[in-house]
Structures are given as structure tokens and as C-alpha cells.
Amino acid sequence: MLESFEIALRQHRIKNREELLKQFSEIFELVETIKPRYAILIDSFYKIFNQAKGHDVERMIRNINKIKKSYCKEMKDLTRSAEKIKANKKTILIYDHSHSVQNALRQLQKKRQKFSVLVAEQDLEKTGDNIAFLHKSNIPFKVVPSYMVSHLEDSIDMAFFGAVTFQEGGRFVMDPGSKSIISQLRLEKKPIYLFLTTSKFSLWPVKDVKKQVHVKSDIRNHHHFEEVAFERLKFSHDRVPVDLVDHVVTEKGIFNPEQTKKEFASLMKTRKEERSRLELP
């Protein structure tokens, strides 16, 4: 989205600074209403908004590129943190489609750790991308339906997950189905690693927990019995308590749940002071 915004700025002929800020505010409003709220994206626009006051388009473009570079550095630092994980001769379960997890696996492979991966199936496109990544990286893997993981739990040594964000109240927003697998593996005392840069922390109050997960319902007919109609519910994400996770791998190191909560509280305090200074909501 930042790249698209940069292209738009380069191509659009903006009459004056007032028009620039007006259009930027309209785009920013759209970004803020995306559900779930993507912290890394919203925070990027906060930074651009701060720089937009009194500056020209070229200055904004330079700042967009600075932001992109800073996130690339964060990801590199996160993969360096992942090097501390002892995965040699282990079987790692993965489920969601996470570039952080993929980068961590690639880094462990570069450090000559030999391991295999068990892919728990979910959304066809996401699972397909994980399979393509593992095949291209020459990482040995097997695939199992997510609801059959229990049949292979004895062979699983650890699990890697990614997340969309980390919210106030100590919960991760994750792919639907994540909480079930994590809860199941935790009962078997399998180490759970979650990979997330702190720039993805949602540094604002959560007003209504129930509204943080989108629910889609539709009326369908049974394919054999047309007269049987039923309501089908589909949830956009899971909300997983941080206490269900053993290790949170960030660009600042590997945290336990309590350390993760403290880091969030510290960043939340800093952001609150920044918002007050910039007169932002």
C-alpha cells in the first residue's frame, strides 16, 4: 500500500498543499477503517501525516522510502533473533501464511540447521504459498489437514506462527483456526513460537473486543436437499491470548509473555505522548 501511495503521489498533479492534505486525510480515513486494524499500516500513515505538514510531495516520497527501509531492517533483525532457536533435527509445524515465519525458516536453514516442516492445511491459497516456499527452499515437508494434527502431535517438536497484530489486553490477532491448534499443542507441552515485529503492535485502546473479529454469515442450501437452508458463519481472525504462547520472536529479541506485555505497555505510553504532541486521535 505504501508503494501504491508513492506511485499515486508521483503521478497525480496536486494543485496546492491544502489539496494535498485534504486528499491525504481522505486516504488516511480509509486506512484507519480497515478491519482488523493493521497497526504497521496505520502507524506508517501517522508518520507520513506528521511529515506532510508544511512539506512538498518529494519530501513525502522520501519519508515513505525511509519508512519502508526501517521495516526491512526490523525484519532482518527479527530473523537474527530467530537464529537462537534450536531447531536442528526437529519437526516444526506451521499453519498461517507468514513472511516472518518463512524468513525465520530460511535463516535457520542458512545457519545449517537441518529440520523438517509439517504444514497444517487451511485456506487453499495460503497453504499453497507455504508449500511453494518450502519446495523452492529445499526444506523437507509434509502436509496434513489442520483438523488431523492430533494424529501427528507426537512427531511435532515445536510450532511457528505469525500474527496480524498484538492488541491491548494481551491478545494476538491471528488467522482463524490458530487458537485451536495452539491450545492443542500447548496441552502436549510443545513449544509455541510467535514471530512479530513490534511495529505491528496496535498501540491504541481496544474499545469493543467482539468487533475486532469480523463475522460473515450467509444463507446456503444443502447441495442434496434444496429445501434445507442454514446460516453459515465465517470468522475473519482468531484472538489468541499471549499466555498461550511460549516465545514471542521480535526484532528486539525473544520475549516471554510477561516481557511482551511490558514491551507493549512501554510502547503504548510513548505513542500516547506522541499522539498528544501531534494532536492526533
C-alpha positions in Angstrom: 0.0 0.0 0.0 2.9 2.4 0.7 4.3 1.6 -2.7 0.9 2.3 -4.3 0.7 5.6 -2.4 4.1 6.6 -3.6 3.2 5.9 -7.2 0.0 8.0 -6.8 2.0 10.9 -5.4 4.4 10.8 -8.3 1.6 10.7 -11.0 -1.1 12.9 -9.5 -1.0 16.7 -10.2 -1.8 18.3 -6.9 -2.8 22.0 -7.1 -1.6 23.1 -3.7 -0.6 21.9 -0.3 -4.1 22.3 1.1 -5.4 20.0 -1.6 -2.6 17.5 -0.8 -3.6 17.4 2.8 -7.3 17.1 2.0 -6.7 14.1 -0.2 -4.2 12.6 2.2 -6.7 12.8 5.0 -9.4 11.0 2.9 -6.9 8.2 2.2 -5.9 8.1 5.8 -9.5 7.7 6.9 -9.9 4.7 4.6 -6.7 3.1 6.1 -8.0 3.6 9.6 -11.3 1.8 8.9 -9.7 -1.4 7.6 -10.8 -4.4 9.8 -8.9 -5.7 11.6 -6.8 -2.5 12.1 -3.3 -3.1 10.7 -1.0 -1.3 13.1 2.0 -1.2 10.9 0.0 0.4 8.1 -1.8 2.9 10.3 1.4 3.9 12.1 3.1 4.4 8.7 0.4 6.9 7.7 0.7 8.7 11.1 4.4 9.2 10.3 3.6 10.5 6.8 0.9 12.8 8.2 3.4 14.3 10.6 5.9 14.9 7.8 3.1 16.2 5.4 2.6 19.4 7.4 4.4 22.1 5.5 6.4 19.8 3.2 6.2 19.1 -0.5 5.4 15.8 -2.3 9.1 14.9 -2.9 9.7 15.1 0.8 6.8 12.8 1.5 8.1 10.3 -1.0 11.5 10.3 0.7 9.8 9.7 4.0 7.8 6.8 2.6 11.1 5.2 1.4 12.6 5.7 4.9 9.7 4.0 6.5 9.9 1.1 4.1 13.7 0.7 4.8 13.1 0.8 8.5 10.6 -2.1 8.3 13.0 -4.1 6.1 15.7 -3.6 8.8 13.2 -4.7 11.5 12.6 -7.9 9.6 16.3 -8.6 9.2 16.7 -8.1 13.0 13.8 -10.4 13.7 15.4 -13.2 11.6 18.7 -12.6 13.5 16.7 -13.2 16.7 15.3 -16.4 15.3 18.9 -17.8 15.0 18.8 -18.5 18.7 16.1 -21.2 18.2 17.5 -24.7 18.4 15.6 -26.4 15.5 18.3 -28.9 14.4 16.8 -32.4 13.8 13.3 -31.1 14.8 9.9 -31.1 13.1 8.3 -27.7 13.0 4.6 -27.2 12.5 3.4 -24.1 10.6 -0.1 -23.1 9.8 -0.7 -19.5 8.8 0.9 -17.7 5.8 3.5 -15.5 7.5 6.5 -13.9 5.8 8.1 -13.6 9.3 7.9 -17.4 9.7 9.2 -18.0 6.2 12.2 -15.7 6.8 12.9 -17.4 10.1 12.9 -20.9 8.5 15.2 -19.6 5.7 17.6 -18.1 8.3 17.7 -21.3 10.3 18.5 -23.2 7.1 21.3 -20.8 6.3 22.8 -21.5 9.7 23.0 -25.1 8.7 20.2 -26.3 11.0 18.5 -29.4 9.4 14.8 -29.7 10.2 11.5 -30.7 8.6 8.2 -28.9 8.4 4.7 -30.1 8.9 2.2 -27.8 7.1 -1.3 -27.8 8.7 -3.7 -27.0 5.9 -6.0 -24.0 6.0 -7.0 -21.6 3.3 -6.0 -23.1 -0.1 -4.1 -20.0 -1.3 -2.2 -19.5 1.9 -1.3 -23.2 2.2 -0.3 -23.3 -1.4 2.1 -20.4 -0.9 3.7 -22.1 2.1 4.2 -25.3 0.0 5.7 -23.3 -2.8 8.1 -21.6 -0.4 9.2 -24.8 1.2 9.7 -26.6 -2.1 11.7 -23.7 -3.5 13.9 -23.5 -0.4 14.5 -27.3 -0.5 13.1 -27.7 3.1 11.6 -31.2 3.6 7.9 -31.0 4.4 4.6 -32.9 4.7 1.1 -31.6 4.7 -1.8 -32.6 6.9 -5.4 -31.2 7.3 -5.5 -28.9 10.3 -8.2 -31.0 12.0 -6.0 -34.1 11.8 -2.9 -32.6 13.5 -3.7 -34.6 16.7 -2.7 -37.8 14.8 0.9 -36.5 14.4 1.3 -34.5 17.6 4.0 -37.0 18.9 6.2 -36.2 15.9 5.9 -32.4 16.3 8.7 -30.7 18.3 7.7 -27.1 18.0 5.3 -24.7 16.2 5.9 -21.4 14.4 3.1 -18.9 14.0 2.8 -15.3 12.7 0.2 -12.7 13.6 -1.5 -9.7 12.2 -1.1 -7.6 15.3 -0.8 -7.6 19.1 -3.6 -5.7 20.9 -4.3 -4.1 24.3 -5.4 -6.8 26.7 -2.6 -9.1 25.6 -4.1 -10.8 22.6 -2.8 -11.6 19.1 -5.0 -11.3 16.1 -4.2 -14.4 14.0 -5.5 -16.5 11.2 -8.8 -18.3 12.0 -8.1 -21.7 13.4 -4.8 -20.7 15.1 -6.2 -20.8 18.6 -7.4 -24.3 18.3 -4.1 -25.7 17.1 -2.1 -23.6 19.7 -4.3 -24.8 22.5 -4.0 -28.4 21.4 -0.2 -28.3 21.1 0.1 -26.5 24.4 -1.7 -29.4 26.1 1.0 -31.6 24.7 3.7 -29.1 26.0 5.0 -28.4 22.5 6.9 -25.0 22.4 5.0 -22.3 20.6 7.0 -19.5 18.8 5.2 -16.5 17.5 7.0 -14.1 15.1 6.0 -10.4 15.1 7.9 -7.1 14.9 6.9 -4.5 17.5 5.9 -2.1 14.7 2.8 -4.4 14.3 1.7 -3.8 17.9 -1.7 -2.0 18.0 -0.9 1.0 20.2 -4.4 2.2 20.8 -7.2 1.2 23.2 -9.5 -1.7 22.2 -13.0 -0.4 22.7 -15.0 -3.5 21.8 -13.4 -6.9 21.8 -16.3 -8.5 19.9 -16.0 -6.1 17.0 -12.3 -6.8 16.5 -13.2 -10.1 14.7 -15.4 -9.8 11.6 -18.1 -12.4 11.3 -19.6 -13.1 7.9 -22.9 -15.1 7.6 -24.9 -16.2 4.6 -27.8 -18.4 3.9 -27.0 -21.6 1.9 -28.9 -24.6 0.6 -27.7 -28.1 1.2 -26.4 -29.4 -2.1 -28.6 -32.5 -1.9 -31.6 -31.1 -0.2 -32.6 -27.7 -1.7 -35.3 -27.2 0.9 -32.7 -27.3 3.8 -31.3 -23.8 4.2 -29.0 -22.8 7.0 -26.9 -19.9 8.3 -23.2 -20.4 7.7 -20.8 -18.3 9.9 -17.2 -17.5 8.9 -14.8 -15.6 11.1 -12.0 -13.4 9.8 -9.5 -14.0 12.5 -8.8 -15.6 15.9 -7.8 -13.6 19.0 -5.2 -15.6 20.9 -4.0 -14.7 24.5 -0.3 -14.1 24.7 -0.2 -16.6 27.7 -0.8 -19.4 25.3 2.5 -18.6 23.5 5.9 -19.6 24.9 8.1 -17.3 23.0 7.5 -14.1 21.0 10.3 -13.5 18.5 10.7 -9.8 17.7 13.4 -7.6 16.2 14.4 -6.7 19.8 14.9 -10.3 20.9 12.8 -13.2 22.1 10.3 -12.3 24.8 8.2 -14.5 27.1 4.6 -13.5 27.6 5.3 -11.1 30.6 8.1 -9.4 28.7 5.8 -9.0 25.7 3.2 -7.3 27.8 5.7 -4.9 29.4 7.1 -4.0 25.9 3.6 -3.3 24.7 2.9 -1.1 27.7 6.1 0.9 27.2 5.4 1.5 23.5 1.8 2.3 24.3 2.9 5.0 26.7 5.3 6.5 24.2 2.7 6.5 21.5 0.1 8.2 23.7 2.6 11.0 24.4 3.4 11.3 20.7 -0.3 11.5 19.7 -0.9 14.2 22.3 2.0 16.2 20.9 0.8 15.8 17.3 -2.8 16.4 18.3 -3.9 13.1 16.7 -6.7 10.8 17.8 
